[in-house]
Amino acid sequence: MTKSLPLILFISLFTISDNVNAQGSMSDFLLTAFEDLNTKGYDASINFLSPKNYRLPIVEDLEVRFGNDEFTQKDQQYAVRFRPGNPWKIRRNKALFNATKKELSIRQQLQYHENLVDRYELAAEYLLETKSLDLEQRKYALIKKRIDILGSNLESALFNSKDFVEAKLDQVDALNSKEETTVSILNLERIIVSVLQQPEINWNSEQLISISGMDSIADEIASKSLPALELELITQKIDVARKEVRLEKADFDIGYFQTEYYPYRDRNSDYGLSFGISIPIFNSNKNQIAEKKLDEIELRNDFAAEQYQDSIKRVVEYEYLKSLLAQHRMLIEQIEDLELDKLSSNLRQIEDNNPLTFLDLEEGKLKLEELKLKSYSRVIDQYLEFLDAYNVITNLPLRNYLSKDLSNLE
């Protein structure tokens, strides 16, 4: 599992953990997904969408009028006119912003999911690389032991100059592999500690989920009808677009209300009252309504396409994971059929056995362990793809899907 440089830089440079007293475990690292800076903007936007920031006024405007048709003092007249807010527009505006707020919450949930997937991949890569380093070190030790045996038997029948040179070259290759793996681990560790804000981490006790554990959890998840966050987001965007259309249709004045005062006129009352009602025969904003309606139609098409792709993707990811699990079990059975451990035990009982033959056997066993690790790594990669496809990693209660016991994230 190779991480891209942009992703590594993104996580290492733009992540802040508020839990400075964390223990630095894998669970602590996974939980930092909810503290990224890329989620803080959603918090600010959601908090901003309080009624006082989007609520339309009950009175849209207030106008003070003065009139004097004959330019005499007795002809003066005063009036106060105000236009009340459109109640349909007020109600629909509130519904629109409530829908927008819900859309932002889903976007934030989707960002949490993406952050958590990134951390799962980093954590898995780190733990698998440490296992790989252990194999590389054991391989290097076996090669060194072969060189020591050949070097101490220069005059015996065990020594072969060609074998000695090949062993030296193998040692160079093994050293190179060991160093590359070490550097990869150091780089991954640097990213993890920067995210955790810890000077160092010690994940030696962390145990990755077993093959049977992945098989069981995959069946459990696949048997449930879990909603897709992408589909939830599109559904909510459709709702927002629909409410935008309704708001545009309600964008008209409903009329006015006016109080009048005639202090110098010869009337039974110095006060008057008038009002008017606007009847919207034509919508002056038909272009905006059509534009919002096109957005809604496009989103509905996107939903249908995404729903189809999501259903196909889930089936494909699940079936591929099951096939890799079956392939790994078959590999284990084939390795067990070789009975190399039994052969190794028999060689140890031979008094005059060739030590190089024993080393050949140990190197063969080590190659099989490398083969098992590669197979297991492929399963882990696909397991994470499966979890991503089914959108389960942010479901409550949060679980550590990489841990052997599937413990809760706390």
WOZI-V931880 format. One record per residue. N is the residue number from 1. RES is the residue in one letter. OMEGA is omega in degrees with one decimal (999 if undefined). BURIAL is I if it has 16 or more other ideal C-beta (glycine too) atoms within 10 Angstrom, else O. D_LAST is the distance of its C-alpha to the last C-alpha in Angstrom with 1 decimal. Layout:
n/res/omega/burial/d_last
N/RES/OMEGA/BURIAL/D_LAST
N/RES/OMEGA/BURIAL/D_LAST
This chain:
n/res/omega/burial/d_last
1/M/-175.7/O/26.7
2/T/-179.1/O/28.2
3/K/177.8/I/26.5
4/S/-178.3/O/28.8
5/L/178.8/O/29.6
6/P/179.4/O/29.0
7/L/179.6/O/25.4
8/I/179.6/I/24.9
9/L/-179.2/O/26.6
10/F/-177.3/O/24.7
11/I/-175.0/I/21.2
12/S/-174.8/I/22.5
13/L/-171.7/O/24.5
14/F/178.3/O/22.7
15/T/176.1/I/19.1
16/I/178.0/O/17.9
17/S/178.5/I/14.6
18/D/-176.6/O/14.4
19/N/-175.0/O/12.0
20/V/-179.4/O/15.0
21/N/-178.2/O/13.8
22/A/-178.6/I/11.0
23/Q/179.0/O/11.9
24/G/179.0/I/12.7
25/S/177.9/I/11.1
26/M/178.9/I/11.2
27/S/177.2/I/7.5
28/D/179.7/I/8.0
29/F/179.7/I/11.1
30/L/-178.0/I/10.0
31/L/177.6/I/7.9
32/T/177.6/I/11.3
33/A/-177.5/I/12.8
34/F/-178.2/I/12.2
35/E/-179.5/O/14.0
36/D/175.4/I/17.1
37/L/-178.3/O/20.5
38/N/174.5/O/21.5
39/T/-177.4/I/19.3
40/K/179.7/O/20.5
41/G/177.8/O/23.9
42/Y/177.1/I/22.7
43/D/-179.2/O/21.2
44/A/-179.0/O/24.7
45/S/-179.7/O/26.6
46/I/179.0/I/24.8
47/N/-179.7/O/25.2
48/F/-175.7/O/28.8
49/L/172.1/O/29.7
50/S/-175.3/O/30.4
51/P/-177.3/O/33.7
52/K/-177.5/O/35.6
53/N/179.5/O/35.2
54/Y/-176.4/O/36.5
55/R/178.4/O/38.5
56/L/-177.1/O/42.2
57/P/176.2/O/44.8
58/I/175.9/O/46.9
59/V/-175.2/O/49.9
60/E/177.1/O/50.1
61/D/-178.2/O/53.0
62/L/-174.8/O/55.7
63/E/175.2/O/59.2
64/V/-175.2/O/62.1
65/R/174.8/O/65.5
66/F/-179.6/O/69.0
67/G/176.8/O/72.2
68/N/-174.8/O/75.9
69/D/-175.4/O/78.1
70/E/177.7/O/81.5
71/F/174.0/O/80.3
72/T/-177.4/O/81.7
73/Q/-177.0/O/80.0
74/K/-178.2/O/80.7
75/D/-177.7/O/78.9
76/Q/177.1/I/75.5
77/Q/-177.0/I/72.6
78/Y/179.6/O/68.9
79/A/173.9/I/65.9
80/V/-178.4/O/62.1
81/R/173.7/I/60.4
82/F/177.7/O/56.7
83/R/178.1/I/55.0
84/P/177.4/I/52.2
85/G/178.5/I/49.0
86/N/-176.7/I/48.9
87/P/177.4/O/46.9
88/W/179.0/O/46.0
89/K/179.2/I/44.9
90/I/-177.8/I/42.8
91/R/-178.7/O/41.1
92/R/175.9/I/40.5
93/N/177.3/I/39.3
94/K/179.2/I/36.6
95/A/179.7/I/35.6
96/L/-176.9/I/35.6
97/F/172.7/I/33.1
98/N/177.5/I/30.8
99/A/177.9/I/30.9
100/T/178.2/I/30.4
101/K/177.8/I/27.3
102/K/177.6/I/25.8
103/E/178.1/I/26.8
104/L/178.2/I/25.0
105/S/178.6/O/21.8
106/I/176.8/I/22.2
107/R/178.5/I/23.1
108/Q/177.5/I/19.9
109/Q/178.4/I/17.9
110/L/177.1/I/20.1
111/Q/174.0/I/19.5
112/Y/-179.0/I/15.7
113/H/-179.0/I/16.6
114/E/178.1/I/19.1
115/N/-177.2/I/16.9
116/L/176.5/I/14.2
117/V/178.5/I/17.3
118/D/-178.7/I/18.7
119/R/174.8/I/15.7
120/Y/-179.5/I/15.7
121/E/178.7/I/19.4
122/L/-179.6/I/19.3
123/A/179.8/I/16.9
124/A/179.7/I/19.1
125/E/-179.8/I/22.2
126/Y/-177.4/I/21.3
127/L/177.8/I/20.6
128/L/178.0/I/23.7
129/E/176.9/I/25.8
130/T/175.1/I/25.0
131/K/178.8/I/26.3
132/S/178.5/I/29.2
133/L/178.1/I/30.0
134/D/177.7/O/30.2
135/L/179.1/I/32.8
136/E/179.2/I/34.6
137/Q/178.1/O/35.0
138/R/177.9/I/36.3
139/K/178.7/I/38.6
140/Y/-179.7/I/39.9
141/A/178.4/O/40.5
142/L/178.6/I/42.5
143/I/178.7/I/44.6
144/K/178.5/O/45.3
145/K/176.8/I/46.3
146/R/179.6/I/48.7
147/I/179.5/I/50.2
148/D/179.8/O/50.6
149/I/179.3/I/52.4
150/L/-179.3/I/54.7
151/G/-179.5/O/55.4
152/S/179.6/O/56.4
153/N/-177.1/O/58.7
154/L/-175.4/O/60.8
155/E/-176.2/O/64.0
156/S/-179.6/O/62.8
157/A/179.0/O/62.7
158/L/-172.8/O/58.9
159/F/174.1/O/59.2
160/N/-174.6/O/59.5
161/S/179.5/O/59.5
162/K/178.2/O/58.1
163/D/-179.0/O/55.1
164/F/179.5/I/54.6
165/V/178.9/O/54.6
166/E/177.9/O/52.2
167/A/178.0/I/49.9
168/K/178.5/O/50.0
169/L/175.4/O/49.2
170/D/178.4/I/46.3
171/Q/177.0/I/45.0
172/V/179.4/O/45.2
173/D/-179.7/O/43.2
174/A/178.0/I/40.6
175/L/179.3/O/40.3
176/N/178.7/O/39.9
177/S/-179.3/I/37.2
178/K/-179.3/I/35.4
179/E/178.4/O/35.6
180/E/179.1/O/34.5
181/T/178.5/I/31.3
182/T/179.5/O/30.7
183/V/177.8/O/31.1
184/S/178.7/I/28.8
185/I/179.8/I/26.0
186/L/179.0/O/26.8
187/N/178.0/O/26.6
188/L/178.8/I/23.2
189/E/178.3/I/21.9
190/R/179.5/O/23.5
191/I/-176.9/I/21.6
192/I/-178.8/I/18.2
193/V/177.6/I/18.8
194/S/176.8/O/20.3
195/V/-178.7/I/17.2
196/L/-173.3/I/15.0
197/Q/177.5/O/17.9
198/Q/179.9/I/18.0
199/P/-179.3/O/21.5
200/E/176.7/O/20.6
201/I/176.6/I/18.1
202/N/-177.9/O/18.5
203/W/-178.4/I/17.1
204/N/-178.1/O/19.9
205/S/-179.8/O/17.8
206/E/-179.8/I/15.8
207/Q/179.9/O/17.5
208/L/-178.7/I/17.9
209/I/-178.8/I/18.2
210/S/177.0/O/21.7
211/I/179.2/I/24.5
212/S/178.0/O/24.5
213/G/177.8/I/20.7
214/M/179.3/I/21.3
215/D/-178.0/I/24.4
216/S/-177.6/O/22.8
217/I/177.8/I/19.9
218/A/178.4/I/22.5
219/D/-179.6/O/24.8
220/E/-178.0/O/22.1
221/I/-176.9/I/21.3
222/A/-179.1/I/24.9
223/S/-178.4/O/26.0
224/K/175.5/O/24.2
225/S/-175.4/O/25.6
226/L/-179.9/O/22.8
227/P/176.8/O/23.8
228/A/-178.5/I/24.1
229/L/179.3/I/22.8
230/E/178.4/I/26.1
231/L/176.3/I/28.1
232/E/-179.6/I/26.3
233/L/179.9/I/27.0
234/I/177.8/I/30.7
235/T/-179.7/I/31.1
236/Q/176.7/I/30.0
237/K/174.9/I/32.2
238/I/178.9/I/35.0
239/D/178.1/I/34.4
240/V/179.9/I/34.6
241/A/178.6/I/37.8
242/R/179.0/I/39.3
243/K/174.7/I/38.7
244/E/176.3/I/40.2
245/V/179.9/I/43.3
246/R/178.5/I/43.6
247/L/178.5/I/43.2
248/E/179.8/I/45.9
249/K/179.9/I/48.2
250/A/-177.3/I/47.9
251/D/176.1/I/48.7
252/F/178.0/I/52.2
253/D/179.8/O/53.9
254/I/178.0/I/54.8
255/G/-178.2/O/57.7
256/Y/176.0/I/58.6
257/F/-173.2/O/59.7
258/Q/171.7/I/62.4
259/T/-173.5/O/64.1
260/E/-178.9/I/67.6
261/Y/-178.9/O/69.9
262/Y/-172.3/I/73.7
263/P/-172.8/O/75.1
264/Y/-179.3/O/78.6
265/R/-179.8/O/79.4
266/D/-177.6/O/81.8
267/R/176.9/O/79.5
268/N/179.5/O/78.7
269/S/178.0/O/75.2
270/D/-174.6/O/73.8
271/Y/179.0/O/70.5
272/G/-177.7/O/69.4
273/L/177.0/O/66.5
274/S/177.4/O/65.7
275/F/178.9/O/62.9
276/G/179.8/O/62.4
277/I/178.3/O/60.3
278/S/177.9/O/59.2
279/I/-177.2/O/59.4
280/P/179.1/O/57.5
281/I/179.4/O/59.8
282/F/174.9/O/58.3
283/N/178.2/O/54.9
284/S/-178.8/O/55.4
285/N/-179.1/O/52.0
286/K/178.8/O/52.5
287/N/177.5/O/51.5
288/Q/178.5/I/48.0
289/I/179.3/I/47.6
290/A/179.6/O/48.7
291/E/178.7/O/46.2
292/K/179.5/I/43.3
293/K/176.0/O/44.5
294/L/176.4/O/44.7
295/D/-179.8/I/41.1
296/E/179.4/I/40.1
297/I/179.6/O/42.3
298/E/179.4/O/40.8
299/L/178.0/I/37.2
300/R/175.7/O/38.3
301/N/177.9/O/39.7
302/D/-179.6/O/36.5
303/F/-179.5/I/34.6
304/A/180.0/O/37.0
305/A/-179.2/O/36.8
306/E/178.6/I/33.0
307/Q/178.9/O/32.7
308/Y/-179.3/O/35.1
309/Q/-178.9/O/33.5
310/D/179.9/I/30.1
311/S/178.2/O/31.5
312/I/-177.5/O/33.3
313/K/-178.9/I/30.5
314/R/179.6/I/28.2
315/V/-177.8/O/31.0
316/V/-178.1/O/31.9
317/E/179.4/I/28.4
318/Y/-178.9/I/27.9
319/E/179.6/O/31.4
320/Y/176.8/O/31.2
321/L/179.8/I/27.9
322/K/179.6/I/29.7
323/S/177.5/O/32.8
324/L/176.8/I/31.0
325/L/178.6/I/29.3
326/A/179.0/O/32.8
327/Q/179.3/O/34.3
328/H/178.6/I/32.0
329/R/178.7/O/32.9
330/M/178.4/O/36.5
331/L/179.1/I/36.2
332/I/179.5/O/34.8
333/E/-179.9/O/37.7
334/Q/178.5/O/40.2
335/I/179.0/I/39.0
336/E/179.1/O/39.2
337/D/178.3/O/42.7
338/L/178.1/O/43.9
339/E/179.6/O/43.4
340/L/178.4/O/43.3
341/D/178.4/O/41.7
342/K/177.9/O/44.8
343/L/178.5/O/47.1
344/S/178.7/O/45.5
345/S/178.9/O/46.0
346/N/179.1/O/49.6
347/L/-179.1/I/50.3
348/R/-177.5/O/49.1
349/Q/178.5/O/51.8
350/I/-174.5/O/54.6
351/E/-174.3/O/56.3
352/D/-179.6/O/57.9
353/N/178.7/O/55.2
354/N/-178.9/O/54.8
355/P/179.4/O/51.7
356/L/176.7/I/51.4
357/T/177.3/O/51.3
358/F/178.0/I/48.3
359/L/176.8/I/46.6
360/D/-179.8/O/47.4
361/L/179.4/O/45.6
362/E/177.2/I/42.6
363/E/176.2/I/42.4
364/G/177.6/O/42.7
365/K/179.2/I/39.8
366/L/177.1/I/37.7
367/K/177.4/O/38.6
368/L/176.2/I/37.4
369/E/175.6/O/34.0
370/E/178.6/I/34.0
371/L/177.6/O/34.9
372/K/-179.9/O/32.1
373/L/177.7/O/29.6
374/K/178.6/O/31.0
375/S/179.2/I/30.9
376/Y/179.4/I/27.2
377/S/177.1/I/26.4
378/R/178.8/O/28.3
379/V/179.1/I/26.3
380/I/178.7/I/22.9
381/D/-178.8/I/24.4
382/Q/176.8/I/25.5
383/Y/178.1/I/22.3
384/L/175.4/I/20.5
385/E/178.8/I/23.5
386/F/179.1/I/23.1
387/L/178.0/I/19.5
388/D/-177.7/I/20.6
389/A/-177.0/I/23.7
390/Y/174.8/I/21.9
391/N/-175.4/I/19.3
392/V/-168.0/I/16.5
393/I/176.9/I/13.7
394/T/177.0/I/12.8
395/N/179.1/O/13.4
396/L/-6.3/O/11.2
397/P/-179.6/O/9.2
398/L/179.2/I/7.8
399/R/174.5/I/8.7
400/N/-174.6/I/9.5
401/Y/176.5/I/13.2
402/L/-176.4/I/14.5
403/S/-176.8/I/13.4
404/K/-177.9/O/16.0
405/D/-179.2/O/14.2
406/L/-177.6/O/12.3
407/S/178.1/O/9.0
408/N/174.1/O/6.1
409/L/-177.3/I/3.8
410/E/999/O/0.0
